[in-house]
């Protein structure tokens, strides 16, 4: 699984109800990961009513609820370090968890990705972050199918296919789903 869960602006719920939905959806995703697989989440925090909403924390709550292990948590720079941004931070979270897979210290990778990469739309995972996620799957798991249950315009699917992985996506928005069918990188 490689995905970004929808932001509160995309789900017709009040903030507190959305937080509960978000944790529940992330937990459901983690619960469906096979023993030899991983779930990787790309999430960007938001500000609502002057308060920071940390989506990485919400994902970690779901991981703990499912008894999975957090293998790594990377900071992905969406803008150059030191640049002031409004509403959304200049970074995103890239979190990887697994029900059974564990890593040794020798399997560590960089904790900061200095450039998310080109984005196929405003809320997409950057191509560099997506490539890092799919490369991890190729190198550290036996999984050869990537599932993105919130695929948007299909960035994860296109990158996975380019790297030789099969990919399955789900998208409720018809326009985004059509773009996902056409996206090739």
C-alpha positions as a Markdown table, in Angstrom:
| # | Residue | x | y | z |
|---|---|---|---|---|
| 1 | Unk | 0.0 | 0.0 | 0.0 |
| 2 | Unk | 1.2 | 3.5 | -0.9 |
| 3 | Unk | -1.2 | 6.3 | -0.4 |
| 4 | Unk | -2.2 | 9.7 | 0.9 |
| 5 | Unk | -5.4 | 9.9 | 2.8 |
| 6 | Unk | -7.8 | 12.8 | 1.9 |
| 7 | Unk | -7.5 | 16.1 | 3.6 |
| 8 | Unk | -10.4 | 17.5 | 5.7 |
| 9 | Unk | -11.1 | 19.8 | 2.8 |
| 10 | Unk | -11.9 | 16.8 | 0.7 |
| 11 | Unk | -14.1 | 15.0 | 3.2 |
| 12 | Unk | -17.5 | 16.5 | 4.2 |
| 13 | Unk | -16.9 | 16.2 | 8.0 |
| 14 | Unk | -16.2 | 18.6 | 10.8 |
| 15 | Unk | -12.5 | 18.6 | 11.8 |
| 16 | Unk | -12.8 | 16.3 | 14.9 |
| 17 | Unk | -15.0 | 13.8 | 13.0 |
| 18 | Unk | -12.5 | 13.9 | 10.1 |
| 19 | Unk | -9.6 | 13.1 | 12.5 |
| 20 | Unk | -11.5 | 10.0 | 13.7 |
| 21 | Unk | -12.3 | 9.0 | 10.1 |
| 22 | Unk | -8.6 | 9.6 | 9.1 |
| 23 | Unk | -7.3 | 7.3 | 11.9 |
| 24 | Unk | -9.9 | 4.7 | 11.2 |
| 25 | Unk | -9.1 | 4.7 | 7.4 |
| 26 | Unk | -5.4 | 4.5 | 8.1 |
| 27 | Unk | -5.9 | 1.6 | 10.5 |
| 28 | Unk | -8.0 | -0.2 | 7.9 |
| 29 | Unk | -5.2 | 0.2 | 5.3 |
| 30 | Unk | -2.6 | -1.1 | 7.8 |
| 31 | Unk | -4.9 | -4.0 | 8.7 |
| 32 | Unk | -5.0 | -5.2 | 5.0 |
| 33 | Unk | -1.2 | -5.3 | 4.5 |
| 34 | Unk | 0.1 | -8.8 | 4.0 |
| 35 | Unk | 2.8 | -10.1 | 6.4 |
| 36 | Unk | 5.6 | -9.6 | 3.8 |
| 37 | Unk | 4.2 | -6.1 | 2.8 |
| 38 | Unk | 4.3 | -2.5 | 4.0 |
| 39 | Unk | 2.0 | 0.5 | 4.1 |
| 40 | Unk | 3.6 | 3.8 | 3.1 |
| 41 | Unk | 1.7 | 7.0 | 3.8 |
| 42 | Unk | 2.5 | 10.5 | 2.3 |
| 43 | Unk | 0.8 | 13.1 | 4.4 |
| 44 | Unk | 1.1 | 16.9 | 4.6 |
| 45 | Unk | 0.0 | 18.7 | 7.8 |
| 46 | Unk | -2.5 | 21.5 | 7.7 |
| 47 | Unk | -3.5 | 24.5 | 9.9 |
| 48 | Unk | -7.2 | 24.8 | 10.8 |
| 49 | Unk | -8.4 | 27.7 | 12.9 |
| 50 | Unk | -4.9 | 28.6 | 13.9 |
| 51 | Unk | -4.1 | 25.1 | 15.1 |
| 52 | Unk | -1.6 | 22.6 | 13.5 |
| 53 | Unk | -3.1 | 19.2 | 12.5 |
| 54 | Unk | -0.2 | 16.7 | 12.4 |
| 55 | Unk | -1.2 | 13.9 | 10.0 |
| 56 | Unk | 1.9 | 12.0 | 10.7 |
| 57 | Unk | 0.8 | 11.7 | 14.3 |
| 58 | Unk | -2.7 | 10.5 | 13.2 |
| 59 | Unk | -1.1 | 7.8 | 11.0 |
| 60 | Unk | 1.1 | 6.7 | 13.9 |
| 61 | Unk | -2.0 | 6.3 | 16.0 |
| 62 | Unk | -3.5 | 4.0 | 13.4 |
| 63 | Unk | -0.2 | 2.0 | 13.2 |
| 64 | Unk | -0.2 | 1.5 | 16.9 |
| 65 | Unk | -3.9 | 0.5 | 17.0 |
| 66 | Unk | -3.1 | -2.3 | 14.5 |
| 67 | Unk | 0.0 | -3.5 | 16.4 |
| 68 | Unk | 2.2 | -2.9 | 13.3 |
| 69 | Unk | 5.8 | -1.5 | 13.5 |
| 70 | Unk | 6.8 | 1.9 | 12.2 |
| 71 | Unk | 9.9 | 1.1 | 10.1 |
| 72 | Unk | 10.7 | 4.7 | 9.2 |
| 73 | Unk | 9.4 | 8.2 | 9.2 |
| 74 | Unk | 10.9 | 10.6 | 6.7 |
| 75 | Unk | 10.5 | 14.3 | 6.3 |
| 76 | Unk | 10.0 | 15.2 | 2.7 |
| 77 | Unk | 10.8 | 18.9 | 1.8 |
| 78 | Unk | 8.0 | 20.4 | -0.4 |
| 79 | Unk | 9.9 | 23.7 | -0.5 |
| 80 | Unk | 13.5 | 24.7 | 0.1 |
| 81 | Unk | 14.6 | 24.7 | 3.8 |
| 82 | Unk | 14.0 | 28.1 | 5.4 |
| 83 | Unk | 11.2 | 29.1 | 3.0 |
| 84 | Unk | 8.0 | 30.4 | 4.7 |
| 85 | Unk | 4.8 | 28.8 | 3.5 |
| 86 | Unk | 1.2 | 29.6 | 4.3 |
| 87 | Unk | -1.5 | 27.1 | 5.4 |
| 88 | Unk | 0.5 | 24.0 | 4.6 |
| 89 | Unk | 4.0 | 23.4 | 5.8 |
| 90 | Unk | 7.1 | 23.2 | 3.5 |
| 91 | Unk | 7.5 | 19.5 | 4.4 |
| 92 | Unk | 5.4 | 16.3 | 4.3 |
| 93 | Unk | 5.6 | 13.1 | 6.2 |
| 94 | Unk | 6.5 | 9.8 | 4.5 |
| 95 | Unk | 5.8 | 6.9 | 7.0 |
| 96 | Unk | 6.3 | 3.2 | 6.4 |
| 97 | Unk | 4.9 | 0.5 | 8.6 |
| 98 | Unk | 4.7 | -3.3 | 8.5 |
| 99 | Unk | 2.9 | -6.0 | 10.4 |
| 100 | Unk | 6.0 | -8.3 | 10.4 |
| 101 | Unk | 8.9 | -6.9 | 8.5 |
| 102 | Unk | 11.6 | -5.3 | 10.6 |
| 103 | Unk | 14.8 | -3.6 | 9.5 |
| 104 | Unk | 18.4 | -3.9 | 10.7 |
| 105 | Unk | 20.5 | -0.7 | 11.3 |
| 106 | Unk | 22.4 | -1.6 | 8.1 |
| 107 | Unk | 19.1 | -1.1 | 6.1 |
| 108 | Unk | 18.7 | 2.5 | 7.2 |
| 109 | Unk | 18.0 | 5.2 | 4.6 |
| 110 | Unk | 18.0 | 9.0 | 4.7 |
| 111 | Unk | 15.6 | 10.5 | 7.2 |
| 112 | Unk | 15.1 | 13.7 | 5.1 |
| 113 | Unk | 14.3 | 13.8 | 1.4 |
| 114 | Unk | 15.5 | 17.3 | 0.3 |
| 115 | Unk | 13.1 | 17.5 | -2.6 |
| 116 | Unk | 9.6 | 15.9 | -2.9 |
| 117 | Unk | 10.0 | 16.1 | -6.7 |
| 118 | Unk | 7.6 | 17.2 | -9.4 |
| 119 | Unk | 3.9 | 16.9 | -8.4 |
| 120 | Unk | 1.3 | 15.8 | -11.0 |
| 121 | Unk | -1.3 | 17.9 | -9.2 |
| 122 | Unk | -1.5 | 20.1 | -6.1 |
| 123 | Unk | -2.2 | 17.3 | -3.6 |
| 124 | Unk | -0.1 | 14.6 | -5.2 |
| 125 | Unk | 2.9 | 12.8 | -3.7 |
| 126 | Unk | 6.0 | 14.2 | -5.3 |
| 127 | Unk | 7.7 | 12.0 | -7.8 |
| 128 | Unk | 11.0 | 11.7 | -5.8 |
| 129 | Unk | 9.0 | 10.7 | -2.7 |
| 130 | Unk | 7.0 | 8.2 | -4.7 |
| 131 | Unk | 10.0 | 6.8 | -6.3 |
| 132 | Unk | 11.7 | 6.3 | -2.8 |
| 133 | Unk | 8.6 | 4.5 | -1.5 |
| 134 | Unk | 8.3 | 2.2 | -4.5 |
| 135 | Unk | 12.1 | 1.5 | -4.5 |
| 136 | Unk | 11.8 | 0.5 | -0.9 |
| 137 | Unk | 9.1 | -1.9 | -1.7 |
| 138 | Unk | 11.2 | -3.4 | -4.5 |
| 139 | Unk | 14.3 | -3.8 | -2.4 |
| 140 | Unk | 12.9 | -4.7 | 1.0 |
| 141 | Unk | 9.7 | -6.7 | 0.4 |
| 142 | Unk | 8.6 | -9.6 | -1.8 |
| 143 | Unk | 5.5 | -7.5 | -2.8 |
| 144 | Unk | 5.2 | -6.8 | -6.5 |
| 145 | Unk | 1.7 | -5.2 | -6.5 |
| 146 | Unk | 1.2 | -1.7 | -5.1 |
| 147 | Unk | -2.3 | -0.7 | -4.0 |
| 148 | Unk | -3.3 | 3.0 | -3.6 |
| 149 | Unk | -6.9 | 3.2 | -2.2 |
| 150 | Unk | -6.9 | 7.0 | -2.7 |
| 151 | Unk | -5.1 | 7.2 | -6.0 |
| 152 | Unk | -6.0 | 10.7 | -7.1 |
| 153 | Unk | -4.6 | 11.3 | -10.6 |
| 154 | Unk | -2.5 | 8.1 | -10.3 |
| 155 | Unk | 1.0 | 9.2 | -9.5 |
| 156 | Unk | 1.8 | 6.2 | -7.3 |
| 157 | Unk | 0.3 | 3.9 | -10.0 |
| 158 | Unk | 2.4 | 5.4 | -12.8 |
| 159 | Unk | 5.7 | 5.4 | -10.8 |
| 160 | Unk | 5.1 | 1.8 | -9.6 |
| 161 | Unk | 4.4 | 0.7 | -13.2 |
| 162 | Unk | 7.5 | 2.5 | -14.5 |
| 163 | Unk | 9.6 | 0.5 | -11.9 |
| 164 | Unk | 8.1 | -2.8 | -13.0 |
| 165 | Unk | 5.5 | -3.2 | -10.2 |
| 166 | Unk | 1.8 | -3.9 | -10.8 |
| 167 | Unk | -0.5 | -1.2 | -9.4 |
| 168 | Unk | -4.1 | -1.0 | -8.5 |
| 169 | Unk | -5.8 | 2.3 | -7.6 |
| 170 | Unk | -9.2 | 3.4 | -6.3 |
| 171 | Unk | -10.5 | 6.9 | -6.8 |
| 172 | Unk | -14.1 | 8.2 | -6.3 |
| 173 | Unk | -13.6 | 11.5 | -8.3 |
| 174 | Unk | -14.4 | 10.6 | -11.9 |
| 175 | Unk | -12.1 | 13.3 | -13.4 |
| 176 | Unk | -9.2 | 12.3 | -11.3 |
| 177 | Unk | -9.8 | 8.6 | -12.0 |
| 178 | Unk | -9.8 | 9.4 | -15.8 |
| 179 | Unk | -6.5 | 11.2 | -15.4 |
| 180 | Unk | -5.1 | 8.3 | -13.4 |
| 181 | Unk | -5.9 | 5.9 | -16.4 |
| 182 | Unk | -4.0 | 8.2 | -18.7 |
| 183 | Unk | -1.0 | 9.1 | -16.5 |
| 184 | Unk | 2.3 | 7.7 | -17.8 |
| 185 | Unk | 5.7 | 8.8 | -16.4 |
